[in-house]
Amino acid sequence: MVVRLLHRAGARRAHLHLASLAAIGLCLTLWVRAKTVDQEQRGNAERRALFVGLWPPTLWLIGDSLQETE
């Protein structure tokens, strides 16, 4: 159902795969940035990077599901 809605909205496999790769880049950027902040804020910055790091597999698999509807 969600995949059909995404397909109707114009989302394609390539879009979600690119978003997955962009999320990897964002995760790496946040992780590097976490190393530059002071000790008090480092924990939050690392958790933020790890949270974003969970997105790529989800986006990639949704893109694979969209491939079946194309």
SVG drawing of the C-alpha trace seen along z (x, -y; Angstrom):
<svg xmlns="http://www.w3.org/2000/svg" viewBox="-2 -22 39 29">
<polyline fill="none" stroke="black" stroke-width="0.4" points="0.0,0.0 2.8,-2.5 4.8,-1.5 1.8,-2.1 1.3,-5.5 4.9,-6.4 4.7,-5.2 1.6,-7.4 3.3,-10.3 6.1,-10.0 8.8,-8.4 11.0,-6.0 13.6,-3.4 16.5,-5.7 15.1,-8.5 15.1,-6.3 18.5,-4.7 20.0,-8.2 18.4,-9.2 20.0,-6.2 23.4,-7.2 22.8,-10.8 21.9,-9.5 25.2,-7.7 27.0,-10.9 24.9,-12.8 25.7,-10.2 29.4,-10.4 29.3,-14.2 27.5,-14.2 29.9,-11.6 32.9,-13.7 31.2,-16.8 30.6,-15.0 34.3,-14.7 34.8,-18.4 32.2,-19.5 32.9,-19.8 32.6,-16.8 29.2,-17.9 27.5,-17.8 29.4,-14.9 27.0,-12.2 24.0,-13.9 26.0,-14.4 27.1,-10.8 23.5,-9.5 22.2,-11.8 24.8,-10.3 23.8,-6.8 20.1,-7.6 20.7,-8.9 22.8,-5.8 19.7,-3.6 18.0,-5.3 20.0,-4.0 19.0,-0.3 15.3,-1.3 15.4,-3.7 17.3,-1.2 14.7,1.6 11.8,-0.7 13.5,-1.6 13.8,2.2 10.1,2.5 9.3,-0.3 11.2,1.5 8.6,4.3 5.8,1.8 7.6,0.1"/>
</svg>
